[in-house]
Amino acid sequence: MKCAALTAAALLTVASSAATGQTPRALRLQEELRIGSIDRENYDFSFISGIAVADDGRMFVGQPLEHTVRVYSPAGSFLRRIGREGGGPGEMRGVDGVGWVGNALYVLDWRLGRLTQFNTMGRAVKIWSAVQHDWGDAFSPMPPSMRMMNGSLITTPNYYTPPGKSITSLPLSLVDPEGKYVKDIAQLSVGTQVKVVKSSSGWTSPIPLPDATSTLSAVLPVQSSVILVDRKAPGTSGRTSYTIRRIAADGSTAYSRTYTLPPVNISRSAVEREIDSAVARSVRARPVPEKDVRDLYNLAWSDVTHQSPVDQIAVGADGSVWLRAGAFGEPKATWYAHAPDGTLLGYTTLPGSAKVHHVTATRVWVSERGEYDEEYVVRYRIR
């Protein structure tokens, strides 16, 4: 077990604006569990797409490359797998998100276009397919992304940009327990999110941008509401900002808080480090020549100069919101912790490769990459 006093990020003094009325504190995280291995069966993780945590502490770890969800005890012992590759009930083509709501596991599978509910024994008991509704010619139906405690679900349609037109926002829609569209409750900014580029040998791919300004979103299942984070790039004032909004199932706004920050520039060395890491992950996951992958990222990031104010979101069972900043190509990243009413409580530092997946008032569950790009599940206690 190791304990680290995590230092302050200079930006937080600026972020603690009149919106909070108080100075955020440095959070101290103590590692209490680490699961993972390079070559030990059932503990050697491929890419981790999500971590859900049951009320009793069991951990459900999404493994999209093996088309399963692994289950671990609160002490870190492997228990079993849920799902297998295929298209039938309880089978998966992808594991794009996992969540625990009430007393059930939910697995999102974009390739099969469905959200599946599993009971405590790992048996599929309900499946929701793409939500049928006419949002317009530029949009196509997608399955619900997550269920809320009141039984309703949330979905956002896929979109494409028709010739001569532009799409600036996406509807966030409420769905009833049977999977039928109810109404739109919010709009998500499309902003800048990806750049479609073509390598010299003809490979084409959308590459995510480190200065993305699209709206981040996450469902708060227990509170039956959604957290939206709108991001703004530096303007003429030289400042950047993010706004946290909590939207209830009826579309009303519970709160809206804006935090202003100085922009964080991206060095060319950071770009090179991130490209090296992206190339290693892409080549391992897909049969694409390394040179083409490197060409694609170099083309997409050739004119990137600054980071998004925040680039990842995680929500807590109590309604708290954690946002990551300053991670692009850097060994460390700052995470901002916000209270259930959106006020900024504190901040901490985690490895740049770390992603927070689940939060309670006392603990944080994180996925991290090791020296050889292997992945780990890490549980920290908040001190």
DRENKE-592381 format. One record per residue (C-alpha): residue number from 1; x, y, z. Coordinates in Angstrom, 1 decimal. Example, Ala and Ser with C-alpha at 12.3 -4.5 7.8 and 13.67 -1.06 7.14 Angstrom:
REM DRENKE-592381
@resi=1; px=12.3; py=-4.5; pz=7.8 .
@resi=2; px=13.7; py=-1.1; pz=7.1 .
REM end
This chain:
REM DRENKE-592381
@resi=1; px=0.0; py=0.0; pz=0.0 .
@resi=2; px=1.4; py=3.4; pz=-0.8 .
@resi=3; px=0.3; py=6.9; pz=0.1 .
@resi=4; px=1.0; py=10.1; pz=-1.8 .
@resi=5; px=0.3; py=13.7; pz=-0.8 .
@resi=6; px=-0.9; py=15.0; pz=-4.2 .
@resi=7; px=0.1; py=18.6; pz=-4.9 .
@resi=8; px=-2.0; py=21.5; pz=-6.1 .
@resi=9; px=-2.4; py=22.6; pz=-9.6 .
@resi=10; px=-1.8; py=26.3; pz=-10.1 .
@resi=11; px=-5.0; py=26.6; pz=-12.2 .
@resi=12; px=-7.3; py=25.9; pz=-9.3 .
@resi=13; px=-6.7; py=29.2; pz=-7.7 .
@resi=14; px=-8.2; py=30.8; pz=-10.8 .
@resi=15; px=-11.0; py=28.2; pz=-11.1 .
@resi=16; px=-12.1; py=28.9; pz=-7.5 .
@resi=17; px=-14.1; py=31.9; pz=-8.6 .
@resi=18; px=-17.0; py=33.7; pz=-7.1 .
@resi=19; px=-19.1; py=30.7; pz=-8.1 .
@resi=20; px=-17.8; py=28.8; pz=-5.1 .
@resi=21; px=-17.1; py=31.4; pz=-2.5 .
@resi=22; px=-14.4; py=29.2; pz=-1.0 .
@resi=23; px=-10.9; py=27.9; pz=-1.8 .
@resi=24; px=-10.8; py=24.3; pz=-2.9 .
@resi=25; px=-8.6; py=21.9; pz=-0.9 .
@resi=26; px=-6.0; py=19.5; pz=-2.1 .
@resi=27; px=-7.4; py=15.9; pz=-1.9 .
@resi=28; px=-5.1; py=13.2; pz=-0.6 .
@resi=29; px=-5.6; py=9.8; pz=-2.2 .
@resi=30; px=-4.3; py=6.6; pz=-0.6 .
@resi=31; px=-4.0; py=3.5; pz=-2.9 .
@resi=32; px=-5.7; py=0.5; pz=-1.2 .
@resi=33; px=-6.1; py=-1.9; pz=-4.1 .
@resi=34; px=-4.5; py=-2.6; pz=-7.4 .
@resi=35; px=-5.7; py=-5.3; pz=-9.8 .
@resi=36; px=-3.7; py=-6.2; pz=-12.9 .
@resi=37; px=-0.8; py=-8.2; pz=-14.3 .
@resi=38; px=1.1; py=-8.5; pz=-17.5 .
@resi=39; px=0.7; py=-12.3; pz=-17.9 .
@resi=40; px=-1.5; py=-13.7; pz=-15.1 .
@resi=41; px=-4.7; py=-15.2; pz=-16.5 .
@resi=42; px=-7.9; py=-13.3; pz=-15.5 .
@resi=43; px=-5.8; py=-10.4; pz=-14.2 .
@resi=44; px=-4.1; py=-9.3; pz=-17.5 .
@resi=45; px=-6.4; py=-6.5; pz=-18.7 .
@resi=46; px=-6.7; py=-5.3; pz=-22.3 .
@resi=47; px=-8.2; py=-1.9; pz=-22.9 .
@resi=48; px=-10.6; py=-1.1; pz=-20.0 .
@resi=49; px=-13.8; py=0.6; pz=-21.3 .
@resi=50; px=-15.5; py=1.1; pz=-18.0 .
@resi=51; px=-15.6; py=0.1; pz=-14.3 .
@resi=52; px=-19.0; py=-0.3; pz=-12.5 .
@resi=53; px=-19.2; py=-0.9; pz=-8.8 .
@resi=54; px=-22.0; py=-2.6; pz=-7.0 .
@resi=55; px=-23.3; py=-1.5; pz=-3.5 .
@resi=56; px=-21.4; py=-4.4; pz=-2.0 .
@resi=57; px=-18.1; py=-3.4; pz=-3.6 .
@resi=58; px=-17.9; py=-5.9; pz=-6.4 .
@resi=59; px=-16.2; py=-4.4; pz=-9.5 .
@resi=60; px=-17.4; py=-5.0; pz=-13.1 .
@resi=61; px=-14.6; py=-4.3; pz=-15.6 .
@resi=62; px=-15.5; py=-3.8; pz=-19.3 .
@resi=63; px=-13.1; py=-5.7; pz=-21.6 .
@resi=64; px=-14.2; py=-4.9; pz=-25.2 .
@resi=65; px=-11.4; py=-6.8; pz=-26.9 .
@resi=66; px=-12.5; py=-10.1; pz=-25.3 .
@resi=67; px=-16.2; py=-9.2; pz=-25.5 .
@resi=68; px=-16.9; py=-9.7; pz=-21.8 .
@resi=69; px=-17.2; py=-8.0; pz=-18.4 .
@resi=70; px=-15.0; py=-9.4; pz=-15.7 .
@resi=71; px=-16.3; py=-9.5; pz=-12.1 .
@resi=72; px=-13.9; py=-9.0; pz=-9.1 .
@resi=73; px=-14.6; py=-9.2; pz=-5.4 .
@resi=74; px=-14.1; py=-6.1; pz=-3.2 .
@resi=75; px=-10.7; py=-7.6; pz=-2.2 .
@resi=76; px=-9.7; py=-7.9; pz=-5.9 .
@resi=77; px=-10.2; py=-11.6; pz=-6.5 .
@resi=78; px=-11.5; py=-12.7; pz=-9.9 .
@resi=79; px=-15.0; py=-14.1; pz=-9.7 .
@resi=80; px=-16.2; py=-14.7; pz=-13.2 .
@resi=81; px=-17.0; py=-13.4; pz=-16.6 .
@resi=82; px=-20.3; py=-12.0; pz=-17.9 .
@resi=83; px=-21.0; py=-12.4; pz=-21.6 .
@resi=84; px=-19.2; py=-13.8; pz=-24.6 .
@resi=85; px=-18.6; py=-12.8; pz=-28.2 .
@resi=86; px=-21.7; py=-13.1; pz=-30.4 .
@resi=87; px=-25.0; py=-11.4; pz=-31.2 .
@resi=88; px=-27.5; py=-13.4; pz=-29.1 .
@resi=89; px=-29.0; py=-12.5; pz=-25.8 .
@resi=90; px=-26.2; py=-12.0; pz=-23.2 .
@resi=91; px=-23.6; py=-11.9; pz=-26.0 .
@resi=92; px=-21.5; py=-8.9; pz=-27.1 .
@resi=93; px=-19.7; py=-7.5; pz=-30.1 .
@resi=94; px=-18.4; py=-4.6; pz=-28.0 .
@resi=95; px=-18.4; py=-3.3; pz=-24.4 .
@resi=96; px=-18.6; py=0.5; pz=-24.8 .
@resi=97; px=-19.8; py=1.3; pz=-21.3 .
@resi=98; px=-20.8; py=-0.4; pz=-18.1 .
@resi=99; px=-23.0; py=0.8; pz=-15.2 .
@resi=100; px=-24.6; py=-0.5; pz=-12.0 .
@resi=101; px=-28.1; py=0.8; pz=-11.2 .
@resi=102; px=-30.3; py=-0.5; pz=-8.5 .
@resi=103; px=-29.3; py=-4.2; pz=-8.4 .
@resi=104; px=-28.4; py=-4.8; pz=-12.0 .
@resi=105; px=-25.5; py=-4.4; pz=-14.5 .
@resi=106; px=-26.0; py=-2.5; pz=-17.7 .
@resi=107; px=-23.7; py=-3.0; pz=-20.7 .
@resi=108; px=-23.7; py=-0.7; pz=-23.7 .
@resi=109; px=-22.8; py=-2.3; pz=-27.1 .
@resi=110; px=-22.6; py=0.2; pz=-30.0 .
@resi=111; px=-21.8; py=-2.5; pz=-32.6 .
@resi=112; px=-24.9; py=-4.5; pz=-31.8 .
@resi=113; px=-26.8; py=-1.2; pz=-31.2 .
@resi=114; px=-28.2; py=-2.1; pz=-27.8 .
@resi=115; px=-28.2; py=-1.7; pz=-24.1 .
@resi=116; px=-28.5; py=-5.0; pz=-22.1 .
@resi=117; px=-29.5; py=-5.4; pz=-18.4 .
@resi=118; px=-28.0; py=-8.3; pz=-16.6 .
@resi=119; px=-29.2; py=-9.6; pz=-13.2 .
@resi=120; px=-26.9; py=-10.4; pz=-10.3 .
@resi=121; px=-26.2; py=-13.9; pz=-11.7 .
@resi=122; px=-25.0; py=-12.5; pz=-15.0 .
@resi=123; px=-28.0; py=-13.5; pz=-17.0 .
@resi=124; px=-29.4; py=-11.0; pz=-19.6 .
@resi=125; px=-33.0; py=-10.1; pz=-18.6 .
@resi=126; px=-33.8; py=-7.1; pz=-20.8 .
@resi=127; px=-32.5; py=-5.6; pz=-24.0 .
@resi=128; px=-33.1; py=-2.1; pz=-25.4 .
@resi=129; px=-32.4; py=-1.5; pz=-29.1 .
@resi=130; px=-32.1; py=1.7; pz=-31.1 .
@resi=131; px=-34.7; py=4.3; pz=-30.0 .
@resi=132; px=-37.0; py=5.1; pz=-33.0 .
@resi=133; px=-37.8; py=8.7; pz=-33.5 .
@resi=134; px=-37.5; py=11.3; pz=-36.4 .
@resi=135; px=-34.9; py=13.8; pz=-35.2 .
@resi=136; px=-34.3; py=14.9; pz=-38.9 .
@resi=137; px=-32.4; py=13.7; pz=-41.9 .
@resi=138; px=-29.0; py=14.3; pz=-40.4 .
@resi=139; px=-29.7; py=12.0; pz=-37.4 .
@resi=140; px=-30.0; py=8.2; pz=-37.0 .
@resi=141; px=-31.3; py=6.3; pz=-34.0 .
@resi=142; px=-29.0; py=4.9; pz=-31.3 .
@resi=143; px=-29.7; py=2.7; pz=-28.3 .
@resi=144; px=-30.1; py=4.2; pz=-24.8 .
@resi=145; px=-26.8; py=4.9; pz=-23.1 .
@resi=146; px=-27.9; py=4.3; pz=-19.6 .
@resi=147; px=-30.9; py=3.6; pz=-17.3 .
@resi=148; px=-31.8; py=5.9; pz=-14.4 .
@resi=149; px=-33.2; py=4.9; pz=-11.0 .
@resi=150; px=-36.8; py=6.0; pz=-11.9 .
@resi=151; px=-36.7; py=3.5; pz=-14.8 .
@resi=152; px=-36.4; py=6.0; pz=-17.7 .
@resi=153; px=-33.4; py=6.0; pz=-20.0 .
@resi=154; px=-31.3; py=8.5; pz=-21.9 .
@resi=155; px=-30.2; py=8.5; pz=-25.6 .
@resi=156; px=-28.5; py=10.7; pz=-28.1 .
@resi=157; px=-28.8; py=10.0; pz=-31.9 .
@resi=158; px=-25.9; py=9.6; pz=-34.2 .
@resi=159; px=-25.4; py=12.2; pz=-36.8 .
@resi=160; px=-23.7; py=13.1; pz=-40.1 .
@resi=161; px=-23.1; py=16.4; pz=-41.7 .
@resi=162; px=-25.2; py=16.7; pz=-45.0 .
@resi=163; px=-23.4; py=18.5; pz=-47.9 .
@resi=164; px=-23.7; py=22.2; pz=-47.6 .
@resi=165; px=-25.1; py=22.1; pz=-44.1 .
@resi=166; px=-23.6; py=22.1; pz=-40.6 .
@resi=167; px=-24.7; py=20.4; pz=-37.4 .
@resi=168; px=-24.1; py=22.5; pz=-34.3 .
@resi=169; px=-26.0; py=20.5; pz=-31.6 .
@resi=170; px=-27.4; py=17.1; pz=-30.8 .
@resi=171; px=-30.6; py=16.4; pz=-28.9 .
@resi=172; px=-30.4; py=14.6; pz=-25.5 .
@resi=173; px=-33.6; py=12.6; pz=-25.3 .
@resi=174; px=-35.6; py=11.0; pz=-22.5 .
@resi=175; px=-36.8; py=7.4; pz=-23.2 .
@resi=176; px=-39.5; py=5.5; pz=-21.2 .
@resi=177; px=-38.7; py=2.1; pz=-19.5 .
@resi=178; px=-39.9; py=0.2; pz=-22.7 .
@resi=179; px=-37.5; py=2.1; pz=-24.9 .
@resi=180; px=-39.9; py=4.6; pz=-26.5 .
@resi=181; px=-39.0; py=8.2; pz=-27.1 .
@resi=182; px=-40.6; py=10.7; pz=-24.7 .
@resi=183; px=-39.0; py=14.1; pz=-25.4 .
@resi=184; px=-35.8; py=16.0; pz=-25.8 .
@resi=185; px=-34.5; py=17.4; pz=-22.5 .
@resi=186; px=-31.3; py=19.2; pz=-23.6 .
@resi=187; px=-29.1; py=20.1; pz=-26.5 .
@resi=188; px=-25.4; py=19.0; pz=-26.7 .
@resi=189; px=-22.9; py=21.2; pz=-28.5 .
@resi=190; px=-21.1; py=19.3; pz=-31.3 .
@resi=191; px=-18.3; py=21.8; pz=-31.3 .
@resi=192; px=-14.9; py=20.5; pz=-32.4 .
@resi=193; px=-14.5; py=16.8; pz=-31.4 .
@resi=194; px=-12.7; py=14.9; pz=-34.1 .
@resi=195; px=-10.9; py=15.6; pz=-37.4 .
@resi=196; px=-11.2; py=13.2; pz=-40.3 .
@resi=197; px=-7.9; py=12.7; pz=-42.0 .
@resi=198; px=-6.4; py=10.5; pz=-44.8 .
@resi=199; px=-2.9; py=9.0; pz=-44.7 .
@resi=200; px=-0.5; py=9.0; pz=-47.7 .
@resi=201; px=-1.4; py=5.4; pz=-48.5 .
@resi=202; px=-5.2; py=5.9; pz=-48.3 .
@resi=203; px=-6.2; py=5.0; pz=-44.7 .
@resi=204; px=-9.0; py=7.4; pz=-43.5 .
@resi=205; px=-10.0; py=7.8; pz=-39.9 .
@resi=206; px=-11.6; py=10.3; pz=-37.5 .
@resi=207; px=-9.0; py=11.3; pz=-34.9 .
@resi=208; px=-10.1; py=12.8; pz=-31.5 .
@resi=209; px=-8.8; py=16.3; pz=-30.9 .
@resi=210; px=-7.1; py=17.4; pz=-27.7 .
@resi=211; px=-8.7; py=20.8; pz=-28.0 .
@resi=212; px=-12.3; py=19.5; pz=-28.3 .
@resi=213; px=-15.2; py=21.8; pz=-27.4 .
@resi=214; px=-18.1; py=19.3; pz=-27.7 .
@resi=215; px=-20.3; py=18.9; pz=-24.6 .
@resi=216; px=-19.3; py=16.2; pz=-22.2 .
@resi=217; px=-22.2; py=14.2; pz=-20.6 .
@resi=218; px=-22.8; py=11.6; pz=-17.9 .
@resi=219; px=-25.9; py=10.1; pz=-16.4 .
@resi=220; px=-26.6; py=10.4; pz=-12.6 .
@resi=221; px=-28.7; py=7.2; pz=-12.2 .
@resi=222; px=-29.6; py=7.6; pz=-8.5 .
@resi=223; px=-30.7; py=11.2; pz=-9.0 .
@resi=224; px=-32.4; py=10.4; pz=-12.3 .
@resi=225; px=-30.7; py=13.4; pz=-14.0 .
@resi=226; px=-27.8; py=14.1; pz=-16.4 .
@resi=227; px=-24.6; py=16.2; pz=-16.0 .
@resi=228; px=-23.6; py=18.3; pz=-19.0 .
@resi=229; px=-20.2; py=20.1; pz=-19.3 .
@resi=230; px=-20.0; py=22.7; pz=-21.9 .
@resi=231; px=-16.4; py=23.7; pz=-22.9 .
@resi=232; px=-15.1; py=26.8; pz=-24.5 .
@resi=233; px=-11.8; py=27.4; pz=-26.3 .
@resi=234; px=-9.6; py=30.4; pz=-25.5 .
@resi=235; px=-11.2; py=33.6; pz=-27.0 .
@resi=236; px=-9.8; py=37.1; pz=-27.5 .
@resi=237; px=-9.6; py=37.5; pz=-23.7 .
@resi=238; px=-7.1; py=34.6; pz=-23.6 .
@resi=239; px=-9.3; py=32.7; pz=-21.1 .
@resi=240; px=-11.0; py=29.3; pz=-21.4 .
@resi=241; px=-14.0; py=28.0; pz=-19.4 .
@resi=242; px=-16.3; py=25.1; pz=-18.6 .
@resi=243; px=-19.9; py=25.2; pz=-17.4 .
@resi=244; px=-21.4; py=22.3; pz=-15.4 .
@resi=245; px=-25.2; py=21.9; pz=-15.7 .
@resi=246; px=-27.4; py=19.3; pz=-14.0 .
@resi=247; px=-30.5; py=18.5; pz=-16.0 .
@resi=248; px=-33.5; py=16.7; pz=-14.5 .
@resi=249; px=-35.5; py=14.1; pz=-16.3 .
@resi=250; px=-38.2; py=16.7; pz=-17.0 .
@resi=251; px=-35.7; py=19.0; pz=-18.7 .
@resi=252; px=-35.4; py=21.6; pz=-15.9 .
@resi=253; px=-31.9; py=22.8; pz=-14.8 .
@resi=254; px=-31.0; py=22.1; pz=-11.2 .
@resi=255; px=-27.9; py=24.2; pz=-11.3 .
@resi=256; px=-25.4; py=25.8; pz=-13.7 .
@resi=257; px=-21.9; py=26.9; pz=-12.7 .
@resi=258; px=-19.1; py=28.3; pz=-14.8 .
@resi=259; px=-15.4; py=28.1; pz=-14.1 .
@resi=260; px=-12.8; py=30.2; pz=-16.0 .
@resi=261; px=-9.2; py=29.1; pz=-16.4 .
@resi=262; px=-6.1; py=30.3; pz=-18.3 .
@resi=263; px=-5.6; py=28.1; pz=-21.4 .
@resi=264; px=-3.0; py=25.3; pz=-21.2 .
@resi=265; px=-0.7; py=25.3; pz=-24.2 .
@resi=266; px=0.4; py=22.0; pz=-25.8 .
@resi=267; px=4.1; py=21.6; pz=-26.5 .
@resi=268; px=5.3; py=19.7; pz=-29.6 .
@resi=269; px=7.1; py=17.2; pz=-27.3 .
@resi=270; px=3.8; py=16.5; pz=-25.6 .
@resi=271; px=2.2; py=15.9; pz=-29.0 .
@resi=272; px=5.0; py=13.5; pz=-29.9 .
@resi=273; px=4.6; py=11.5; pz=-26.7 .
@resi=274; px=0.9; py=11.2; pz=-27.1 .
@resi=275; px=1.3; py=10.1; pz=-30.8 .
@resi=276; px=3.7; py=7.4; pz=-29.7 .
@resi=277; px=1.2; py=6.2; pz=-27.1 .
@resi=278; px=-1.8; py=6.3; pz=-29.5 .
@resi=279; px=0.2; py=4.5; pz=-32.2 .
@resi=280; px=1.1; py=1.7; pz=-29.8 .
@resi=281; px=-2.5; py=1.2; pz=-28.7 .
@resi=282; px=-4.0; py=1.4; pz=-32.2 .
@resi=283; px=-1.5; py=-1.0; pz=-33.8 .
@resi=284; px=-2.2; py=-3.5; pz=-31.0 .
@resi=285; px=-6.0; py=-3.3; pz=-31.4 .
@resi=286; px=-6.3; py=-3.1; pz=-35.2 .
@resi=287; px=-4.3; py=-4.4; pz=-38.2 .
@resi=288; px=-3.3; py=-0.9; pz=-39.4 .
@resi=289; px=0.3; py=-0.3; pz=-40.5 .
@resi=290; px=2.2; py=1.8; pz=-37.9 .
@resi=291; px=3.3; py=4.4; pz=-40.5 .
@resi=292; px=-0.3; py=5.1; pz=-41.5 .
@resi=293; px=-1.5; py=5.5; pz=-37.9 .
@resi=294; px=1.4; py=7.9; pz=-37.2 .
@resi=295; px=0.5; py=9.8; pz=-40.4 .
@resi=296; px=-3.1; py=10.1; pz=-39.3 .
@resi=297; px=-2.3; py=11.5; pz=-35.9 .
@resi=298; px=0.3; py=13.9; pz=-37.2 .
@resi=299; px=-2.1; py=15.3; pz=-39.8 .
@resi=300; px=-4.9; py=15.7; pz=-37.2 .
@resi=301; px=-2.8; py=17.3; pz=-34.6 .
@resi=302; px=-0.5; py=19.4; pz=-36.8 .
@resi=303; px=-2.1; py=22.8; pz=-35.8 .
@resi=304; px=-3.2; py=22.0; pz=-32.2 .
@resi=305; px=-1.9; py=24.6; pz=-29.8 .
@resi=306; px=-3.9; py=24.2; pz=-26.6 .
@resi=307; px=-5.9; py=21.7; pz=-24.6 .
@resi=308; px=-9.6; py=21.6; pz=-23.8 .
@resi=309; px=-10.2; py=23.1; pz=-20.3 .
@resi=310; px=-11.4; py=19.6; pz=-19.2 .
@resi=311; px=-11.5; py=16.4; pz=-21.3 .
@resi=312; px=-13.0; py=13.6; pz=-19.2 .
@resi=313; px=-15.9; py=13.3; pz=-16.8 .
@resi=314; px=-16.9; py=10.9; pz=-14.0 .
@resi=315; px=-19.9; py=11.1; pz=-11.7 .
@resi=316; px=-20.4; py=9.9; pz=-8.2 .
@resi=317; px=-23.2; py=7.9; pz=-6.6 .
@resi=318; px=-23.9; py=11.0; pz=-4.5 .
@resi=319; px=-24.1; py=13.3; pz=-7.5 .
@resi=320; px=-20.6; py=14.6; pz=-7.3 .
@resi=321; px=-18.7; py=15.4; pz=-10.5 .
@resi=322; px=-15.0; py=14.8; pz=-11.3 .
@resi=323; px=-13.4; py=16.4; pz=-14.3 .
@resi=324; px=-9.9; py=15.9; pz=-15.7 .
@resi=325; px=-7.6; py=18.7; pz=-17.1 .
@resi=326; px=-4.0; py=19.0; pz=-18.2 .
@resi=327; px=-3.5; py=15.4; pz=-19.3 .
@resi=328; px=-2.5; py=15.6; pz=-23.0 .
@resi=329; px=1.0; py=14.1; pz=-23.4 .
@resi=330; px=1.9; py=14.8; pz=-19.8 .
@resi=331; px=2.8; py=12.3; pz=-17.0 .
@resi=332; px=0.4; py=13.9; pz=-14.5 .
@resi=333; px=-3.1; py=15.3; pz=-14.8 .
@resi=334; px=-5.3; py=17.3; pz=-12.4 .
@resi=335; px=-8.8; py=16.2; pz=-11.5 .
@resi=336; px=-11.3; py=18.7; pz=-10.2 .
@resi=337; px=-13.9; py=17.4; pz=-7.7 .
@resi=338; px=-17.2; py=19.1; pz=-7.6 .
@resi=339; px=-20.0; py=18.7; pz=-5.0 .
@resi=340; px=-23.5; py=17.5; pz=-5.9 .
@resi=341; px=-24.5; py=21.2; pz=-6.3 .
@resi=342; px=-21.6; py=21.8; pz=-8.7 .
@resi=343; px=-19.4; py=23.8; pz=-6.4 .
@resi=344; px=-15.7; py=23.1; pz=-6.6 .
@resi=345; px=-14.6; py=21.2; pz=-3.6 .
@resi=346; px=-11.0; py=20.2; pz=-4.3 .
@resi=347; px=-8.5; py=18.8; pz=-6.7 .
@resi=348; px=-6.0; py=15.9; pz=-6.9 .
@resi=349; px=-3.3; py=14.6; pz=-9.3 .
@resi=350; px=-3.3; py=11.2; pz=-11.0 .
@resi=351; px=-1.1; py=9.7; pz=-13.7 .
@resi=352; px=-1.8; py=11.2; pz=-17.1 .
@resi=353; px=-3.0; py=7.8; pz=-18.3 .
@resi=354; px=-5.5; py=7.4; pz=-15.5 .
@resi=355; px=-9.3; py=7.6; pz=-16.0 .
@resi=356; px=-11.7; py=7.9; pz=-13.1 .
@resi=357; px=-14.7; py=5.6; pz=-13.6 .
@resi=358; px=-16.6; py=5.6; pz=-10.3 .
@resi=359; px=-16.7; py=7.8; pz=-7.2 .
@resi=360; px=-18.2; py=7.7; pz=-3.8 .
@resi=361; px=-17.8; py=10.1; pz=-0.8 .
@resi=362; px=-14.8; py=8.1; pz=0.4 .
@resi=363; px=-13.3; py=6.2; pz=-2.6 .
@resi=364; px=-12.3; py=6.5; pz=-6.3 .
@resi=365; px=-12.0; py=3.7; pz=-8.8 .
@resi=366; px=-9.5; py=4.3; pz=-11.6 .
@resi=367; px=-8.0; py=2.6; pz=-14.6 .
@resi=368; px=-4.3; py=3.2; pz=-15.2 .
@resi=369; px=-1.7; py=2.1; pz=-17.8 .
@resi=370; px=1.7; py=0.8; pz=-16.7 .
@resi=371; px=5.2; py=0.9; pz=-18.2 .
@resi=372; px=4.4; py=-1.6; pz=-20.9 .
@resi=373; px=0.9; py=-0.1; pz=-21.7 .
@resi=374; px=-0.7; py=-2.8; pz=-19.6 .
@resi=375; px=-3.8; py=-1.7; pz=-17.7 .
@resi=376; px=-4.8; py=-1.8; pz=-14.0 .
@resi=377; px=-7.8; py=-1.3; pz=-11.9 .
@resi=378; px=-6.9; py=0.9; pz=-8.9 .
@resi=379; px=-9.0; py=1.8; pz=-5.9 .
@resi=380; px=-8.1; py=4.9; pz=-3.9 .
@resi=381; px=-9.4; py=6.1; pz=-0.5 .
@resi=382; px=-10.0; py=9.8; pz=-0.3 .
@resi=383; px=-8.3; py=11.3; pz=2.7 .
REM end
